[in-house]
Amino acid sequence: MNFTAQQIAGILEGDIVGNPDVEVSRLSKIEEGTEGSLTFMANPRYKSYMYSTKASIIIVNRTFEPESEISTTLIKVDDAYKAFSKLLEFYNQIKLNKEGIEQPVVIADSAILGKEHYVGAFSYIGEHVRIGKNVKIFPNTYIGDNVKIGDNTIIFAGVKIYAACVIGNNCVINSGAIIGADGFGFAPNGDGEYIKVPQTGNVILEDFVDIGAATTIDRATLGSTIIRRGAKLDNQIQIAHNVDIGRNTVIAAQTGVAGSTKIGENCQIGGQVGIVGHITIGNNVKIQAQSGIGRNIQDNEIIQGSPALGYGDFNKSYVHFKNLPKIMKRINDLEKKLNGDN
């Protein structure tokens, strides 16, 4: 789909320097720009590419003034980075703007779908499902009985949403994610075997939640596993039963959170973090990658290590960790001298 500089400037409320009728059909990095592509320059480190790129349109800050002749059409805006992000969002909306029901699909007679919906081929929608308006459900998706999905949510191919789960407005669930699988609940029977504890709860994703590809969120034993408004989960994360993740918390890939743990608001959790069950992590906590969390964490703490230490303590200790071989050699040499060894 082609757009002119005039159309793009209108979307971004920008000013054109150059040809308003030049057209672009794709996006590119500034150093990889080709004819017919659009790019941006917000970081001064990339300024030199302004004079060599073949891109047809470049979005720049209003303060930018070329030092030599530029043949590319410029669109000047207040903040080039934000403007380009806005354009990416607009482009993504157009790309995902599908409507209708492909075939074959299975949709229960009792299910209700809102206006402007899209259901991709080979999807299954169960009994008494309620789906809001402008929801996009891509192929090979399973939605169990009594699921509720809010407006403007996107569910990519291959997602599985188990019965009775609740998905809010403006959520994104990426391919292969599983919402509402049974929690890991088993009880020993005294004979060396384990008996399954029924998992009768559900999962609730509040509004503006993003779930990464192949992430699993287990249903609660009783009540709900809750991912609160604005939280963002990366790919390949495991969230166990009855976990509660606070508003605007972000969690990077391959992190695992054990059952009944409560994580506060505005936390930042790095990749491959392991968090034990039945603890509380406060608000505004930062946990560095590969940390192991086995205790309650207070508000505003910065944590690193496994088992995790305070961030400052870990860095001080690491100075000694890496010098342990030298320290041990010095101790052994001193012992030899004290013992009179040559």
C-alpha positions as CSV (number, residue, x, y, z in Angstrom):
1,M,0.0,0.0,0.0
2,N,1.5,3.3,-1.1
3,F,1.4,6.6,0.9
4,T,2.5,10.1,-0.2
5,A,4.6,12.5,1.8
6,Q,1.5,14.7,2.0
7,Q,-0.6,11.9,3.6
8,I,2.1,11.0,6.1
9,A,2.6,14.6,7.1
10,G,-1.1,14.8,7.7
11,I,-1.0,11.8,10.1
12,L,2.0,13.1,11.9
13,E,1.1,16.9,11.8
14,G,4.5,17.5,10.2
15,D,5.9,20.0,7.7
16,I,7.2,18.8,4.3
17,V,10.5,19.9,2.9
18,G,10.7,18.5,-0.7
19,N,8.2,16.7,-2.9
20,P,4.8,16.3,-1.3
21,D,3.8,13.7,-3.9
22,V,6.6,11.3,-3.5
23,E,5.3,7.8,-2.5
24,V,6.6,5.1,-0.2
25,S,5.4,1.6,0.3
26,R,7.7,0.2,3.0
27,L,9.7,1.2,6.1
28,S,13.5,0.8,6.5
29,K,16.4,1.7,8.7
30,I,18.1,4.9,7.5
31,E,21.4,3.1,6.6
32,E,19.4,0.5,4.6
33,G,17.0,2.9,2.9
34,T,16.0,2.3,-0.7
35,E,13.9,4.1,-3.2
36,G,10.2,3.8,-2.1
37,S,11.0,3.4,1.6
38,L,10.4,5.7,4.6
39,T,12.8,6.1,7.5
40,F,13.6,8.5,10.3
41,M,16.6,10.2,12.0
42,A,16.3,11.0,15.7
43,N,19.8,10.1,17.0
44,P,22.6,12.4,15.9
45,R,24.9,9.4,15.6
46,Y,23.0,8.5,12.3
47,K,23.3,12.0,10.9
48,S,25.8,11.0,8.2
49,Y,23.3,8.6,6.7
50,M,21.1,11.6,5.8
51,Y,23.3,12.3,2.9
52,S,23.8,8.8,1.6
53,T,20.5,7.0,2.2
54,K,18.4,6.2,-0.8
55,A,15.1,6.4,1.2
56,S,12.4,8.5,-0.4
57,I,11.2,10.1,2.8
58,I,12.9,10.8,6.1
59,I,11.2,12.0,9.3
60,V,13.4,14.4,11.2
61,N,13.1,16.8,14.2
62,R,12.1,20.3,13.3
63,T,15.5,21.6,14.6
64,F,17.4,19.6,11.9
65,E,19.1,21.7,9.3
66,P,21.1,20.0,6.5
67,E,24.8,20.8,6.2
68,S,24.8,20.0,2.4
69,E,22.2,19.2,-0.3
70,I,19.7,16.4,0.4
71,S,17.6,15.0,-2.4
72,T,15.3,13.0,-0.1
73,T,12.0,14.5,1.0
74,L,11.9,15.5,4.7
75,I,9.0,15.6,7.1
76,K,9.8,17.8,10.1
77,V,8.1,17.0,13.4
78,D,8.5,17.9,17.0
79,D,9.9,14.5,18.0
80,A,11.0,12.2,15.2
81,Y,11.3,9.1,17.3
82,K,7.7,9.4,18.7
83,A,6.4,10.3,15.3
84,F,7.9,7.2,13.7
85,S,6.5,5.1,16.5
86,K,3.1,6.6,15.8
87,L,3.5,5.7,12.2
88,L,4.5,2.2,13.0
89,E,1.3,1.8,15.1
90,F,-0.8,3.2,12.2
91,Y,0.9,0.8,9.7
92,N,0.3,-2.1,12.1
93,Q,-3.3,-1.3,12.4
94,I,-3.7,-1.3,8.6
95,K,-1.8,-4.6,8.3
96,L,-4.0,-6.2,10.9
97,N,-7.3,-4.7,9.7
98,K,-9.0,-8.0,8.8
99,E,-12.7,-8.6,9.1
100,G,-15.1,-11.5,8.6
101,I,-15.0,-15.2,9.3
102,E,-12.8,-17.5,7.3
103,Q,-13.7,-21.1,6.7
104,P,-13.5,-23.7,8.2
105,V,-14.2,-22.5,11.8
106,V,-16.3,-23.8,14.6
107,I,-18.4,-21.1,16.5
108,A,-20.9,-22.2,19.0
109,D,-24.5,-21.0,18.5
110,S,-24.4,-19.4,22.0
111,A,-21.3,-17.4,21.3
112,I,-21.7,-13.6,20.7
113,L,-19.2,-11.7,18.6
114,G,-19.0,-7.9,18.5
115,K,-18.9,-5.8,15.4
116,E,-15.9,-5.6,13.0
117,H,-14.6,-9.0,14.2
118,Y,-12.2,-11.3,12.4
119,V,-11.9,-15.0,13.0
120,G,-9.2,-16.9,11.1
121,A,-9.6,-20.4,9.6
122,F,-9.5,-23.5,11.8
123,S,-10.3,-21.6,14.9
124,Y,-12.7,-22.9,17.6
125,I,-15.0,-20.7,19.7
126,G,-16.9,-22.4,22.5
127,E,-20.3,-22.1,24.2
128,H,-21.3,-18.8,25.7
129,V,-18.2,-17.0,24.7
130,R,-18.5,-13.2,24.7
131,I,-16.3,-11.3,22.3
132,G,-16.2,-7.5,22.0
133,K,-16.0,-5.3,19.0
134,N,-12.9,-5.0,16.7
135,V,-11.4,-8.2,18.0
136,K,-9.0,-10.0,15.7
137,I,-8.6,-13.8,16.2
138,F,-6.0,-15.3,13.9
139,P,-6.1,-18.9,12.6
140,N,-5.8,-22.1,14.7
141,T,-6.9,-20.4,17.9
142,Y,-8.9,-22.2,20.6
143,I,-11.3,-20.3,22.8
144,G,-13.0,-22.4,25.5
145,D,-16.5,-22.1,26.9
146,N,-17.6,-19.0,28.8
147,V,-14.5,-17.0,27.9
148,K,-14.9,-13.2,27.8
149,I,-12.8,-11.0,25.5
150,G,-12.9,-7.2,25.5
151,D,-12.8,-4.7,22.7
152,N,-9.8,-4.1,20.3
153,T,-7.9,-7.2,21.5
154,I,-5.7,-9.1,19.1
155,I,-5.2,-12.9,19.5
156,F,-2.5,-14.2,17.1
157,A,-2.4,-17.7,15.5
158,G,-2.3,-20.8,17.7
159,V,-3.3,-19.2,21.0
160,K,-5.2,-21.4,23.5
161,I,-7.6,-19.7,26.0
162,Y,-9.1,-22.2,28.4
163,A,-12.7,-22.0,29.7
164,A,-13.9,-19.1,31.9
165,C,-10.9,-16.9,31.4
166,V,-11.4,-13.2,31.0
167,I,-9.4,-11.0,28.6
168,G,-9.6,-7.2,28.8
169,N,-9.8,-4.4,26.2
170,N,-6.8,-3.6,24.0
171,C,-4.8,-6.7,24.9
172,V,-2.3,-8.5,22.6
173,I,-1.7,-12.3,22.9
174,N,1.0,-13.6,20.7
175,S,1.2,-16.9,18.9
176,G,1.5,-20.1,21.0
177,A,0.5,-18.5,24.3
178,I,-1.6,-20.6,26.6
179,I,-4.0,-18.8,29.0
180,G,-5.7,-20.9,31.7
181,A,-3.9,-24.2,31.6
182,D,-4.1,-26.2,34.9
183,G,-1.9,-25.0,37.7
184,F,0.8,-27.4,38.9
185,G,-1.3,-28.7,41.8
186,F,-0.6,-32.2,43.2
187,A,-0.8,-33.6,46.7
188,P,1.1,-36.7,48.0
189,N,-1.2,-39.5,49.0
190,G,1.3,-41.1,51.5
191,D,2.2,-44.0,49.1
192,G,4.8,-42.1,47.1
193,E,2.2,-41.0,44.5
194,Y,0.6,-37.7,43.8
195,I,-3.1,-36.9,43.5
196,K,-4.1,-34.0,41.2
197,V,-5.8,-31.1,43.0
198,P,-8.6,-29.8,40.7
199,Q,-7.8,-26.3,39.3
200,T,-11.2,-24.6,39.3
201,G,-10.3,-20.9,39.0
202,N,-9.5,-18.9,35.9
203,V,-7.1,-16.3,34.5
204,I,-7.9,-12.6,34.2
205,L,-6.0,-10.3,31.9
206,E,-6.9,-6.7,32.6
207,D,-6.9,-3.9,29.9
208,F,-3.7,-3.2,27.8
209,V,-1.9,-6.4,28.7
210,D,0.6,-7.9,26.3
211,I,1.5,-11.6,26.4
212,G,4.5,-12.9,24.5
213,A,4.7,-15.9,22.2
214,A,4.7,-19.4,24.0
215,T,4.1,-17.8,27.4
216,T,1.9,-19.9,29.7
217,I,-0.4,-18.5,32.4
218,D,-1.9,-21.1,34.7
219,R,-5.5,-20.9,36.0
220,A,-6.0,-20.5,39.7
221,T,-6.8,-23.4,42.0
222,L,-9.5,-21.2,43.5
223,G,-10.2,-17.6,42.4
224,S,-8.1,-16.0,39.7
225,T,-4.6,-15.7,38.4
226,I,-4.4,-12.0,37.6
227,I,-2.3,-9.9,35.2
228,R,-3.2,-6.3,35.9
229,R,-3.7,-3.4,33.6
230,G,-0.7,-2.4,31.4
231,A,1.5,-5.4,32.4
232,K,3.8,-6.7,29.6
233,L,5.1,-10.3,29.5
234,D,7.8,-11.4,27.1
235,N,8.1,-14.7,25.3
236,Q,8.4,-18.1,27.0
237,I,7.4,-17.1,30.5
238,Q,5.7,-19.4,33.1
239,I,3.2,-17.8,35.4
240,A,1.8,-20.3,38.0
241,H,-1.6,-20.6,39.6
242,N,-2.9,-17.7,41.7
243,V,-0.1,-15.4,40.9
244,D,-1.0,-11.6,40.9
245,I,1.1,-9.3,38.7
246,G,0.7,-5.6,39.3
247,R,-0.1,-2.7,36.9
248,N,2.6,-1.8,34.4
249,T,5.0,-4.4,35.5
250,V,7.3,-5.8,32.7
251,I,8.8,-9.3,32.7
252,A,11.5,-10.5,30.2
253,A,11.7,-13.9,28.6
254,Q,12.2,-17.3,30.3
255,T,11.2,-16.0,33.7
256,G,9.2,-18.4,36.0
257,V,6.9,-17.3,38.8
258,A,5.7,-20.0,41.2
259,G,2.2,-20.2,42.7
260,S,0.5,-17.6,44.8
261,T,3.3,-15.0,44.6
262,K,2.2,-11.4,44.4
263,I,4.2,-8.9,42.3
264,G,3.7,-5.2,42.7
265,E,3.2,-2.3,40.3
266,N,5.8,-0.9,37.9
267,C,8.4,-3.6,38.5
268,Q,11.0,-4.5,36.0
269,I,12.1,-8.2,35.9
270,G,14.9,-9.4,33.7
271,G,15.2,-12.6,31.7
272,Q,15.6,-16.1,33.3
273,V,14.6,-14.9,36.8
274,G,13.2,-17.6,39.1
275,I,10.7,-16.6,41.8
276,V,9.5,-19.0,44.5
277,G,5.9,-19.3,45.5
278,H,3.9,-17.6,48.3
279,I,6.1,-14.4,48.6
280,T,5.4,-10.7,48.0
281,I,7.4,-8.4,45.8
282,G,6.8,-4.7,46.3
283,N,6.2,-1.9,43.9
284,N,9.0,-0.4,41.7
285,V,11.3,-3.4,42.2
286,K,14.1,-4.1,39.7
287,I,15.4,-7.7,39.4
288,Q,18.4,-8.3,37.3
289,A,18.6,-11.2,34.8
290,Q,19.1,-14.8,36.1
291,S,18.4,-13.8,39.7
292,G,16.8,-16.3,42.1
293,I,14.2,-14.8,44.4
294,G,13.4,-16.8,47.5
295,R,12.2,-14.1,49.9
296,N,9.8,-11.1,50.1
297,I,11.2,-8.0,48.4
298,Q,10.4,-4.5,49.7
299,D,9.3,-1.5,47.5
300,N,12.0,0.1,45.3
301,E,14.7,-2.6,45.9
302,I,17.2,-3.5,43.1
303,I,18.1,-7.2,43.3
304,Q,20.7,-9.4,41.6
305,G,22.2,-12.8,42.2
306,S,21.1,-16.3,43.0
307,P,20.1,-16.5,45.7
308,A,19.5,-12.9,45.2
309,L,21.3,-10.2,47.2
310,G,20.9,-6.5,47.4
311,Y,22.2,-5.0,44.1
312,G,24.9,-2.9,45.9
313,D,26.0,-5.9,48.1
314,F,26.2,-8.2,45.1
315,N,28.5,-5.8,43.1
316,K,30.8,-5.4,46.1
317,S,30.9,-9.1,46.6
318,Y,31.6,-9.8,43.0
319,V,34.9,-8.0,43.2
320,H,35.9,-10.7,45.7
321,F,34.3,-13.6,43.8
322,K,36.4,-13.1,40.7
323,N,39.6,-12.9,42.8
324,L,39.0,-16.0,44.9
325,P,41.7,-18.1,43.1
326,K,44.3,-15.4,43.8
327,I,43.1,-14.9,47.4
328,M,43.2,-18.7,48.0
329,K,46.8,-18.9,46.7
330,R,47.9,-16.1,49.0
331,I,46.3,-17.8,52.0
332,N,48.0,-21.1,51.1
333,D,51.4,-19.4,50.7
334,L,50.9,-17.7,54.1
335,E,50.0,-21.0,55.8
336,K,53.1,-22.6,54.3
337,K,55.3,-19.8,55.7
338,L,53.6,-20.0,59.1
339,N,54.2,-23.8,59.1
340,G,57.8,-23.3,58.2
341,D,57.5,-25.0,54.8
342,N,59.9,-23.9,52.1
